[in-house]
């Protein structure tokens, strides 16, 4: 049964993984984490957030150049990264299409069971897996070099350094 509401009142609510609900209009553009009444902190991502929130610009540019998308998005970006997370953790990601609400400033929003730092690690791990799959089709020195670099790559260390450089304490962080 539908819940009664005042006409014109925004009613887009996300049932977030912890069982709580949050109104899309309560999630502003600068928000990266939602302090939930359940006591947990959940990562918040919007389609307008750049992929460089998670990855360095040079890598984002490489992904734009090498991955062809077959959807309404011009290039590989944040919606694709969050789709990868949702595919891997379907019960841990809630999303909403609020493109019909012109007052929120974004069209898609995701709220995860994870906090922002944990989500960052997951996105990096999934992009590395994507790159490993793509490079596995190569032969010779390119493949060997990539495998050597991946053995030295530590996701946690990378995320710590990237978040420190990006200053995620401020809503005005900038790309590297």
LOSE-932389 format. One record per residue: x, y, z of N, C-alpha, C in turn. Coordinates in nm, 2 decimals. Example, Ala and Ser with C-alpha at 12.3 -4.5 7.8 and 13.67 -1.06 7.14 Angstrom:
BEGIN
REC    n_px    n_py    n_pz   ca_px   ca_py   ca_pz    c_px    c_py    c_pz
REC    1.32   -0.57    0.78    1.23   -0.45    0.78    1.32   -0.33    0.78
REC    1.28   -0.22    0.71    1.37   -0.11    0.71    1.29    0.00    0.79
//
This chain:
BEGIN
REC    n_px    n_py    n_pz   ca_px   ca_py   ca_pz    c_px    c_py    c_pz
REC    0.08   -0.12    0.00    0.00    0.00    0.00    0.09    0.12    0.00
REC    0.06    0.22   -0.08    0.13    0.34   -0.09    0.11    0.43    0.03
REC    0.22    0.50    0.07    0.21    0.59    0.19    0.15    0.72    0.14
REC    0.06    0.78    0.22    0.01    0.91    0.18    0.12    1.02    0.19
REC    0.11    1.12    0.11    0.21    1.23    0.12    0.14    1.35    0.06
REC    0.20    1.46    0.09    0.16    1.59    0.04    0.20    1.60   -0.10
REC    0.11    1.64   -0.19    0.14    1.66   -0.34    0.26    1.75   -0.35
REC    0.36    1.71   -0.43    0.47    1.80   -0.45    0.59    1.77   -0.36
REC    0.55    1.70   -0.25    0.66    1.66   -0.15    0.75    1.56   -0.20
REC    0.88    1.58   -0.20    0.97    1.47   -0.25    0.95    1.34   -0.17
REC    0.95    1.23   -0.24    0.93    1.11   -0.16    1.03    1.00   -0.19
REC    1.13    1.04   -0.27    1.24    0.94   -0.30    1.32    0.91   -0.18
REC    1.30    0.79   -0.13    1.37    0.74   -0.02    1.45    0.62   -0.05
REC    1.57    0.61    0.00    1.66    0.50   -0.02    1.65    0.41    0.10
REC    1.62    0.28    0.08    1.63    0.18    0.19    1.78    0.14    0.19
REC    1.85    0.20    0.28    2.00    0.17    0.29    2.02    0.03    0.35
REC    2.14   -0.02    0.32    2.17   -0.16    0.36    2.15   -0.20    0.51
REC    2.16   -0.10    0.59    2.14   -0.13    0.74    2.00   -0.14    0.78
REC    1.90   -0.11    0.69    1.76   -0.12    0.72    1.70    0.02    0.74
REC    1.78    0.12    0.75    1.72    0.26    0.77    1.68    0.31    0.63
REC    1.61    0.42    0.64    1.58    0.50    0.52    1.64    0.64    0.52
REC    1.67    0.69    0.41    1.72    0.83    0.40    1.65    0.89    0.27
REC    1.61    1.02    0.29    1.55    1.09    0.18    1.66    1.14    0.09
REC    1.64    1.13   -0.04    1.74    1.17   -0.14    1.77    1.32   -0.12
REC    1.67    1.40   -0.08    1.69    1.54   -0.07    1.78    1.58    0.06
REC    1.80    1.48    0.14    1.88    1.50    0.26    2.03    1.48    0.23
REC    2.06    1.44    0.11    2.20    1.40    0.07    2.24    1.52   -0.02
REC    2.32    1.61    0.03    2.37    1.72   -0.06    2.49    1.68   -0.13
REC    2.53    1.76   -0.23    2.64    1.73   -0.33    2.77    1.72   -0.26
REC    2.80    1.78   -0.15    2.93    1.77   -0.09    2.94    1.66    0.01
REC    2.83    1.58    0.03    2.83    1.48    0.12    2.90    1.35    0.07
REC    3.00    1.30    0.15    3.07    1.18    0.11    3.03    1.06    0.20
REC    2.99    1.10    0.32    2.95    1.00    0.42    2.82    1.04    0.49
REC    2.74    0.95    0.52    2.61    0.97    0.59    2.62    0.91    0.73
REC    2.60    1.00    0.83    2.60    0.95    0.97    2.46    0.90    1.00
REC    2.45    0.77    1.00    2.32    0.70    1.00    2.26    0.69    1.15
REC    2.13    0.70    1.17    2.08    0.67    1.30    2.11    0.53    1.35
REC    2.15    0.44    1.27    2.18    0.31    1.31    2.32    0.31    1.39
REC    2.39    0.42    1.38    2.52    0.43    1.45    2.64    0.41    1.35
REC    2.61    0.37    1.23    2.72    0.34    1.13    2.73    0.47    1.04
REC    2.85    0.47    0.97    2.87    0.57    0.87    2.87    0.50    0.74
REC    2.79    0.56    0.64    2.78    0.50    0.51    2.83    0.59    0.40
REC    2.90    0.53    0.31    2.96    0.61    0.20    2.84    0.66    0.11
REC    2.85    0.78    0.06    2.75    0.84   -0.03    2.83    0.88   -0.16
REC    2.78    0.84   -0.27    2.84    0.88   -0.40    2.72    0.92   -0.49
REC    2.75    1.02   -0.57    2.66    1.07   -0.67    2.72    1.07   -0.81
REC    2.63    1.06   -0.91    2.68    1.06   -1.04    2.77    1.18   -1.08
REC    2.75    1.29   -1.02    2.82    1.41   -1.05    2.96    1.41   -0.98
REC    2.99    1.32   -0.89    3.12    1.31   -0.83    3.21    1.25   -0.93
REC    3.33    1.31   -0.95    3.42    1.26   -1.06    3.49    1.13   -1.01
REC    3.52    1.05   -1.11    3.59    0.92   -1.08    3.73    0.95   -1.01
REC    3.78    1.07   -1.03    3.90    1.11   -0.96    3.89    1.12   -0.81
REC    3.77    1.10   -0.76    3.75    1.09   -0.62    3.82    0.96   -0.57
REC    3.83    0.86   -0.66    3.89    0.74   -0.62    4.02    0.71   -0.68
REC    4.04    0.77   -0.80    4.16    0.73   -0.88    4.23    0.86   -0.93
REC    4.36    0.85   -0.95    4.43    0.97   -1.01    4.39    1.01   -1.15
REC    4.40    1.13   -1.18    4.35    1.18   -1.31    4.41    1.11   -1.43
REC    4.54    1.08   -1.42    4.60    1.01   -1.54    4.54    0.87   -1.56
REC    4.50    0.81   -1.46    4.43    0.68   -1.47    4.29    0.69   -1.52
REC    4.22    0.80   -1.47    4.09    0.83   -1.52    4.09    0.85   -1.67
REC    4.19    0.93   -1.71    4.20    0.96   -1.85    4.23    0.84   -1.94
REC    4.31    0.75   -1.88    4.34    0.62   -1.95    4.21    0.54   -1.96
REC    4.13    0.53   -1.85    4.01    0.45   -1.86    3.91    0.51   -1.96
REC    3.90    0.65   -1.96    3.82    0.72   -2.06    3.86    0.68   -2.20
REC    3.99    0.67   -2.23    4.03    0.65   -2.36    4.02    0.50   -2.40
REC    4.03    0.41   -2.31    4.04    0.27   -2.34    3.91    0.19   -2.33
REC    3.81    0.24   -2.25    3.69    0.16   -2.22    3.58    0.23   -2.30
REC    3.51    0.15   -2.38    3.40    0.20   -2.45    3.27    0.16   -2.37
REC    3.19    0.26   -2.35    3.06    0.23   -2.28    2.95    0.21   -2.38
REC    2.86    0.13   -2.33    2.74    0.10   -2.42    2.61    0.14   -2.34
REC    2.61    0.26   -2.30    2.50    0.31   -2.22    2.49    0.46   -2.25
REC    2.41    0.53   -2.17    2.38    0.67   -2.19    2.50    0.76   -2.15
REC    2.60    0.71   -2.08    2.72    0.79   -2.04    2.82    0.79   -2.15
REC    2.88    0.90   -2.17    2.98    0.92   -2.27    3.11    0.84   -2.25
REC    3.14    0.83   -2.13    3.27    0.76   -2.09    3.26    0.69   -1.96
REC    3.36    0.60   -1.94    3.37    0.53   -1.81    3.38    0.63   -1.70
REC    3.30    0.61   -1.60    3.30    0.71   -1.49    3.25    0.65   -1.36
REC    3.21    0.74   -1.27    3.16    0.70   -1.14    3.04    0.60   -1.14
REC    2.94    0.63   -1.23    2.83    0.53   -1.24    2.88    0.39   -1.27
REC    2.98    0.38   -1.36    3.03    0.24   -1.39    3.11    0.18   -1.27
REC    3.18    0.26   -1.20    3.26    0.21   -1.09    3.16    0.16   -0.98
REC    3.05    0.24   -0.96    2.96    0.20   -0.85    2.88    0.08   -0.90
REC    2.86    0.06   -1.03    2.79   -0.06   -1.08    2.88   -0.18   -1.06
REC    3.01   -0.16   -1.07    3.10   -0.27   -1.04    3.09   -0.31   -0.89
REC    3.08   -0.21   -0.81    3.07   -0.24   -0.66    2.94   -0.31   -0.63
REC    2.83   -0.26   -0.70    2.70   -0.32   -0.67    2.70   -0.46   -0.72
REC    2.76   -0.49   -0.83    2.77   -0.62   -0.89    2.84   -0.72   -0.79
REC    2.94   -0.67   -0.73    3.02   -0.75   -0.64    2.95   -0.76   -0.50
REC    2.89   -0.66   -0.46    2.82   -0.66   -0.33    2.68   -0.61   -0.34
REC    2.59   -0.69   -0.40    2.45   -0.64   -0.43    2.37   -0.60   -0.31
REC    2.39   -0.66   -0.20    2.31   -0.63   -0.08    2.37   -0.51    0.00
REC    2.49   -0.47   -0.04    2.56   -0.36    0.04    2.55   -0.22   -0.03
REC    2.47   -0.21   -0.14    2.46   -0.09   -0.21    2.32   -0.05   -0.24
REC    2.27    0.06   -0.19    2.14    0.11   -0.23    2.16    0.22   -0.33
REC    2.07    0.24   -0.42    2.08    0.34   -0.52    1.94    0.40   -0.56
REC    1.94    0.52   -0.61    1.81    0.58   -0.65    1.84    0.67   -0.77
REC    1.75    0.67   -0.86    1.75    0.76   -0.98    1.65    0.87   -0.94
REC    1.71    0.99   -0.92    1.63    1.10   -0.88    1.64    1.21   -0.99
REC    1.65    1.16   -1.11    1.67    1.26   -1.23    1.54    1.34   -1.24
REC    1.43    1.30   -1.19    1.31    1.37   -1.20    1.29    1.48   -1.10
REC    1.38    1.49   -1.01    1.38    1.59   -0.90    1.49    1.69   -0.93
REC    1.45    1.80   -0.99    1.54    1.91   -1.03    1.60    1.99   -0.91
REC    1.57    1.96   -0.79    1.62    2.03   -0.68    1.74    1.97   -0.61
REC    1.77    1.84   -0.65    1.88    1.77   -0.57    2.02    1.80   -0.63
REC    2.03    1.83   -0.76    2.16    1.86   -0.82    2.23    1.74   -0.88
REC    2.17    1.62   -0.87    2.23    1.50   -0.92    2.12    1.41   -0.97
REC    2.15    1.31   -1.05    2.05    1.22   -1.11    2.06    1.08   -1.04
REC    2.18    1.04   -1.01    2.19    0.91   -0.94    2.26    0.92   -0.81
REC    2.22    0.84   -0.71    2.29    0.84   -0.58    2.30    0.70   -0.53
REC    2.41    0.67   -0.47    2.44    0.54   -0.41    2.47    0.56   -0.26
REC    2.42    0.48   -0.17    2.46    0.48   -0.03    2.50    0.33    0.00
REC    2.62    0.32    0.05    2.67    0.18    0.08    2.67    0.14    0.22
REC    2.68    0.02    0.25    2.70   -0.04    0.38    2.84    0.01    0.43
REC    2.93    0.03    0.34    3.07    0.06    0.38    3.09    0.21    0.41
REC    3.19    0.25    0.49    3.22    0.39    0.50    3.30    0.43    0.38
REC    3.33    0.56    0.36    3.39    0.61    0.24    3.53    0.55    0.22
REC    3.60    0.54    0.32    3.74    0.48    0.30    3.73    0.34    0.25
REC    3.65    0.26    0.31    3.63    0.12    0.27    3.58    0.11    0.13
REC    3.49    0.19    0.09    3.44    0.20   -0.05    3.55    0.23   -0.14
REC    3.63    0.33   -0.10    3.75    0.37   -0.18    3.84    0.25   -0.21
REC    3.87    0.17   -0.11    3.95    0.05   -0.13    3.89   -0.04   -0.23
REC    3.76   -0.06   -0.21    3.69   -0.16   -0.30    3.69   -0.11   -0.44
REC    3.67    0.02   -0.47    3.67    0.07   -0.60    3.81    0.05   -0.66
REC    3.91    0.08   -0.59    4.05    0.06   -0.64    4.08   -0.09   -0.67
REC    4.04   -0.17   -0.58    4.06   -0.32   -0.61    3.99   -0.36   -0.73
REC    3.86   -0.32   -0.75    3.79   -0.36   -0.87    3.84   -0.30   -1.00
REC    3.90   -0.18   -0.99    3.96   -0.12   -1.11    4.09   -0.20   -1.14
REC    4.16   -0.23   -1.04    4.29   -0.31   -1.06    4.25   -0.44   -1.13
REC    4.14   -0.51   -1.08    4.10   -0.63   -1.14    4.06   -0.61   -1.29
REC    3.99   -0.50   -1.32    3.96   -0.47   -1.45    4.08   -0.45   -1.54
REC    4.18   -0.38   -1.49    4.30   -0.36   -1.56    4.38   -0.49   -1.58
REC    4.38   -0.58   -1.48    4.45   -0.71   -1.49    4.38   -0.79   -1.60
REC    4.25   -0.79   -1.60    4.18   -0.86   -1.71    4.21   -0.81   -1.85
REC    4.21   -0.68   -1.86    4.25   -0.62   -1.99    4.39   -0.65   -2.03
REC    4.48   -0.64   -1.94    4.62   -0.66   -1.98    4.66   -0.81   -2.00
REC    4.57   -0.89   -1.95    4.59   -1.04   -1.96    4.59   -1.08   -2.11
REC    4.53   -0.99   -2.19    4.53   -1.02   -2.34    4.65   -0.98   -2.41
REC    4.74   -0.91   -2.34    4.87   -0.86   -2.39    4.97   -0.97   -2.38
REC    5.08   -0.96   -2.45    5.19   -1.06   -2.44    5.32   -0.98   -2.42
REC    5.42   -1.05   -2.38    5.55   -1.00   -2.37    5.58   -0.91   -2.26
REC    5.66   -0.80   -2.28    5.71   -0.72   -2.17    5.60   -0.63   -2.11
REC    5.49   -0.60   -2.18    5.39   -0.52   -2.12    5.32   -0.60   -2.01
REC    5.29   -0.72   -2.03    5.22   -0.81   -1.93    5.32   -0.83   -1.82
REC    5.44   -0.86   -1.85    5.54   -0.89   -1.74    5.56   -0.77   -1.65
REC    5.57   -0.65   -1.71    5.59   -0.52   -1.64    5.47   -0.50   -1.55
REC    5.35   -0.52   -1.60    5.23   -0.49   -1.52    5.22   -0.59   -1.40
REC    5.25   -0.72   -1.43    5.25   -0.81   -1.32    5.35   -0.78   -1.21
REC    5.47   -0.73   -1.25    5.57   -0.68   -1.15    5.52   -0.57   -1.07
REC    5.46   -0.47   -1.13    5.41   -0.35   -1.06    5.29   -0.39   -0.97
REC    5.21   -0.48   -1.01    5.09   -0.52   -0.93    5.14   -0.60   -0.80
REC    5.25   -0.67   -0.81    5.30   -0.74   -0.69    5.35   -0.64   -0.59
REC    5.39   -0.52   -0.63    5.44   -0.41   -0.54    5.33   -0.32   -0.49
REC    5.21   -0.32   -0.56    5.10   -0.23   -0.53    5.02   -0.28   -0.41
REC    5.01   -0.19   -0.32    4.93   -0.21   -0.20    4.81   -0.12   -0.19
REC    4.69   -0.17   -0.20    4.57   -0.09   -0.21    4.56    0.00   -0.09
REC    4.57   -0.06    0.03    4.56    0.02    0.15    4.65    0.14    0.16
REC    4.78    0.12    0.12    4.88    0.23    0.12    4.84    0.33    0.02
REC    4.80    0.29   -0.10    4.76    0.38   -0.21    4.64    0.47   -0.16
REC    4.54    0.40   -0.10    4.42    0.48   -0.06    4.46    0.58    0.05
REC    4.54    0.54    0.15    4.58    0.63    0.25    4.65    0.75    0.19
REC    4.75    0.73    0.10    4.82    0.84    0.04    4.73    0.92   -0.05
REC    4.65    0.86   -0.12    4.56    0.94   -0.21    4.46    1.02   -0.13
REC    4.40    0.97   -0.03    4.31    1.04    0.05    4.38    1.16    0.13
REC    4.50    1.14    0.17    4.58    1.24    0.24    4.60    1.36    0.14
REC    4.65    1.32    0.02    4.68    1.43   -0.08    4.55    1.50   -0.13
REC    4.44    1.43   -0.13    4.31    1.49   -0.18    4.24    1.57   -0.07
REC    4.28    1.55    0.06    4.22    1.62    0.17    4.07    1.60    0.17
REC    4.04    1.48    0.20    3.89    1.44    0.20    3.82    1.50    0.33
REC    3.89    1.58    0.41    3.82    1.64    0.52    3.74    1.76    0.47
REC    3.77    1.81    0.36    3.70    1.93    0.30    3.61    1.89    0.19
REC    3.50    1.96    0.17    3.41    1.93    0.06    3.47    1.99   -0.07
REC    3.58    2.06   -0.06    3.64    2.13   -0.18    3.77    2.06   -0.22
REC    3.78    1.93   -0.20    3.90    1.86   -0.25    3.92    1.87   -0.40
REC    4.04    1.86   -0.44    4.07    1.88   -0.59    4.14    1.76   -0.64
REC    4.13    1.74   -0.77    4.19    1.63   -0.84    4.34    1.65   -0.84
REC    4.41    1.53   -0.84    4.56    1.54   -0.85    4.60    1.55   -0.99
//
